[in-house]
Amino acid sequence: MRAEDGLYVLGCFERRVTLASQQVRALNLVYALHERRIVPTNGAILVVGGGVAGMTAAAGAARLGYKVTLVEQRDELLPLLRGNAKRWLHPRVYDWPEPDAEHPEADVPVLPWRAAPAGEVVEQLERQWKALPELPRIEVLLSARVVDLGQGAPRRVSLNAPGLKRREVAAVILAVGFGLERRVEGVDFVSYWDDDNLDQSPRRSPARYFISGTGDGGLIDAVRARLRGFRHDRLLADFVGAEELGSVRQALLDIEHEAVAREIRSAGSARDHLYDAYEGLGEKYADVLDASVDAAIRERLRNDVTVVLGGLESVPFSLGASMLSRFLVSRLLFAFGLAYHPGGFSRISRAPDGYEVQFQLGGPERFDRVICRHGPQAAIERAFPPIWEKCVQPMRAFASLDQTRWPIYKRAYERAP
């Protein structure tokens, strides 16, 4: 979105946060700046952020003929995803059960990639980046920090890279990403993007795990902790790949459409609908589910770990998480007794060989492990507070429409000048 003349922000609040959707949003923005002649053909663009969105925006702008400066505060591009072998990245998995959700290719015209562990996707993107014929148009500044965004269009941007550098550009794109996860006092911090041993046998058995958070990170970690031999790359094939689930998939899409409609009419109203609908789905399709999804879960259910899921709301389902994550957790909840604590917690403290968690009701409970997936603090809030204050409300409202992930650029990036 446009923050002010010459300054544009790539979304920090959108519901769809796959790498492929970030790329589409980046290419949509660059295309709009080009097609509407907001940036003249001889102009320069500065992109802040060397993650997937920033790299894609830079590559797309260069392909359309612009001179580009790409700024990254770390000493390498794609710093967050590097080396991770546990998290599987798929361009469309959040779209399941929509058609083509299992297609493994990110069909973007710039920096395409194929589903793989995060570290391998980084390697794919780097190969694509180095092979860009437009690469000479892109200046990459690493270990660099913007210290003055300038004003107007064109504007002069100042940065330490190291040492003071200044660039006069027609537009600045802030592609600083969704930010780092919030830390919780008293809990050992393990990022979603850090390799961990959650899906391995606990050191002591039996063990109790508390997973706090009901976004995709919390839901999928609850599944990982509860099931033996969990593999992210086998998620679709192992649990929802059966042909007899066709009617269930359609029912899930119907549930989703109704939930979205309710949320538009009244914010927050989708939650109760999702809970009731998933419970009813289990009853209506009990035999189909028992022979497919539930059978796969039952075969992998761990006896050495008990999982408690926690969240702020009365139910663990919201439109902020993917249909696939919600559906799998609904089966654990309704068919296999997954416990859920609403209302959050008032305190977490270290205890001998574990943690003590005080929930809103009842006495404290002991856990061997606590994992908090409370989402990130938006990077733009931390790095550019005045821009954050200006954009936070309209960006949240616009993101709820979930419109920017659909390509608008047609074949524009195929005609490299």
Phi, psi and omega in degrees: 000161178277121176273322177192174180305123177082003182227126186228145184240127172279139192308139175247000187235358185300150180287324184267110186240029172292159177301320181297320180292325175297321179295316179299316179299319179297314181292325176300315182296312181298318179299317180296318178297324181283312187292325180271004179059030175292323174252120180296156185298335178263012183276171178241151180234137175249126181249125179258116179122117183257031171274195184298315181296316181295316178297319180293318177298317180296314181294320179295318179296319178296322180294330178275004173104001183275152168276132190233140168245125179250123186247128178226131184284335176279177183267013176203156175283158179053048187291329188290326189266348188299136173079357183278125181250353185269323185270126181265127179257128181227135185293338188226008188299330180288348179274346181304137012260028178294156180302146178068011181295337182271358180297122191275356184265135170274097187278067175251147185285347181231129179056056176289159179205171182236149181308133182188171171302153188306316181298324179288326176297321176304315180297320178298314182295323178295320178297317179296320181298312182293337181270359181297124176294340181271002186305323178300341179278352186252121172265122180254123178245111180262163184051042186240144178229132176285129180248346176205119181280352182072190182217150172074190180218115002287169181220157178252121184255136178249140180210152172263123193219033338284170189080148185290127174233150179230140179227129174265122186225158177279335181205148173244131175248119176271107180241054188275001172085188184274352175092175180274151183294150177288136176269150179244127182301132178093355183244129176301127185276124171230115181294155174303330184266005174270135173297134179225182180246028184300326182268015175256167180296140181292156179295325177238140184231141357283157182235153176243129179243138173248121177251115183255123180126136184239022166279188182299323180299312180292317182296314183289329176289329174296320177294315180303316184289331187273339186248140179281140175065030181296133175229122182301322184288346180255010187303309181293312184293320186285329190243327186230021183270352184294137181296328184290356179275007183306314181291327178292317178301315179295321178297322178295320177295319177297318177300318182295315181299319178292321179297317179297316179299319180293321181295323178295321180288322183207113183301133179092350185283347181289334188299306181297322178299315180299315180300308182298320182291320178293322177296316178294326177299318179297326179284317184291321184247035186304314183293317180296315181293320181299327183272354185232271184300310183294326178295319178294321178293314182302321181295332185254357185300131182270138176264350184264359181223131170252134183244135171242126178261140181229150178200171182283327186271171184290337178227157185272017186243132175209164179289352177288343177253160183288158177299320182296312179298315180297318183296314181296318179292327177298324178291319176297323183289311188272330184256340187229014167073026176300129180276145179227131177251110176277167173088000180073199180223156181263339183199142168232128179225156178287141176230165178306121178059032178168214184225156171241125184244127176259111178276175182293329178237147177084178180277175179293150178238145182262139178225146176283335184210140177233130177234124181251121177239077186260016177079167183272158164274125185307128182300326180293330177296320182282320187270327184225070185305318180297323178291322178301312181300324182286328191253343193301313184291310179296328179291320178296317180295317181292321182296330181297338179282339176055047185260336193279357181274357179267130183297136175243357191272356177051242183250022187299325184276358178275346183255073179295130181287000000 
